[in-house]
Amino acid sequence: MLFNLDDIKDNATYTKGFQKSSGMDYVIINGKILIEHGELQDNLFPGKAIKSQLNL
């Protein structure tokens, strides 16, 4: 099993917006391990931000 959807949880709230999510043991982006054993690796930015254009 790649991941268990029941274990993934967003822990951020309105008053504590920067709380880490839980339940992800490993996240690999562009061949780089971003989360290993549930811990975010420091100073690693393997992806690009997805942006959309605002049409008014």
N, C-alpha and C positions, 0 to 999 in steps of 0.2 A: 504494500500500500504506500502510495506517495505521501499522503497526508490524511489525517482524520478531521473532517470538517467540524465535527462536534467539539474538538479540542481548541480550535482557533477562536480567539476572543479579542475584541477591541476593548481595551481597558480605559481608554480616554473618556473623560467626561467634559461637560461644559466648563467646570471650574478647574479641572486638571487635564488640560488639553494635550499635554506632552507625555502622558503615560504610555509605555510600550504595550504593544499587543502581545498576546501569549499564544502558545500552542504550535509555534513553528520551530522545529528543531534545526532545519537546514533550509536556506534559500540560496540558490545559485543564479547569478545574473551574468551573462556573457562569459561563462566559464569561471567566474570568480565566486568564491563562497562568501556571501554577505552575512549570513547568520549560520553559526556553527555551534552545535550543542545548545541551541536556544540563545546564544549570546551574539549580539551585533558586533562585527569586527570594526575596529577603529580605522579612520582615515582611508576608507575604501569606497569609491564612487564609480562602480562599473557600468552604470546605465545612463540614459538620458531622460530628462523630464519630458513628459508628454504634455504638449501645450496645444490649445486651440485658439483660433482667432475669434475675438468678440465682434459679432456683427450687430450693430445697433440700427 
